[in-house]
Amino acid sequence: MAESGELRELTEQLLNSVDPRLDELRHREISLLLAANQQQPFQPRDIISDHRNVPALCLLYTSMMWLASNLSTLRQVVSEPSATSTKSAQTRRWTLLNLHTKTSSPASTTPHLSLTPSIATSLDQTLSSMRSLALTALLTLHLDIRAGMIHMLGRTLSAPYLLAQPTQEPDSSVLTLNSDLLSFDETLGAYLGTREHSFIISGLTLLVDTALLSLTPKMVTAMNADGCARMQLNILVLQQNLKAIEVDAVVGRSVQYFDMFTQGADGIVALAKERGKEIGFTLEELKGLVELSYSEGLRSEGREGAVAARKGLGSALMELSEVLWDT
């Protein structure tokens, strides 16, 4: 993804973007990542598993950029050498101008790499390749943390949420994700500049918020009140951890989404009727939430309970569609 394609182009725009376009670009990037995950879910093999590779990529970026920058300052184009000067040019490429002049300024003693136009063109191509390699390393870090987060959120949502009793512990995948995020952020801070560090970590809260709402209807098949409480705890723990990376981190839509679950299907439909399109969620997102509200009843061992749940679900979905069909 970091080497070519639409995501590569989009992340380059994000790196060089001015503030007014950041939100638009971040939403587009998240949409592309979620679409890629839906087409072929991210697997551990797609993500950097050895944490030692993170500082290695940081060093690759900084060293390539430093080397390209410094070589470009040494570049000095000279005319094509004549036959009589070829031997001299072969024996001395590095030049210190006016080295023995007592009145020479510091700038005049700067070393230069004297190059013919054809060789200068080759050097320019090499420098361009070095900068491209550096950029690929940086974009790999940017996309890898996001693919890893989507993968771990998928694992979180794959856990059971139809619980027999309350639990006071978040899902283990949430704790793993939090630990990985803090370690990743600490490494970036140690090896990258402020601009590059900010480019990679900015927007992670938006990714979590959007991914949770996108993945929940697809991955959570059943939920009851105790399961919803555990999901809310997962979200709270994630949000608190994200605050250590993005100070103003708020996973607001996800919090509101599962708060609505506690109101039951009737409460969700009533809220949709009251707010209409201003409710802040799409029809598909609300349908998924209503289906989760009836999921425990649909799995009832008693026939009458299951029939009543199916009837209630059909009615609620129809009402939602009537209210939000054009959303």
Secondary structure, 3 states (H helix, E strand, C coil): CCCCCHHHHHHHHHHHCCHHHHHHHHHHHHHHHHHHHHHCCCCHHHCCCCCCHHHHHHHHHHHHHHHHHHHHHHEEECCCCCCCCHHHHHHCCEEECCCCCCCCCHHHHCEEEEECHHHHHHHHHHHHHHHHHHHHHHHHHHHHHHHHHHHHHHHHHCCCECCCCCCCCCCHHHHHHHHHHHHHHHHHHHHCCHHHHHHHHCCHHHHHHHHHHHHHHHHCCCECHHHHHHHHHHHHHHHHHHCCCCCCCCCHHHHHHHHHHCCHHHHHHHHHHHHHHHHCCCHHHHHHHHHHHHHHHHCCCCHHHHHHHHHHHHHHHHHHHHHHCCC
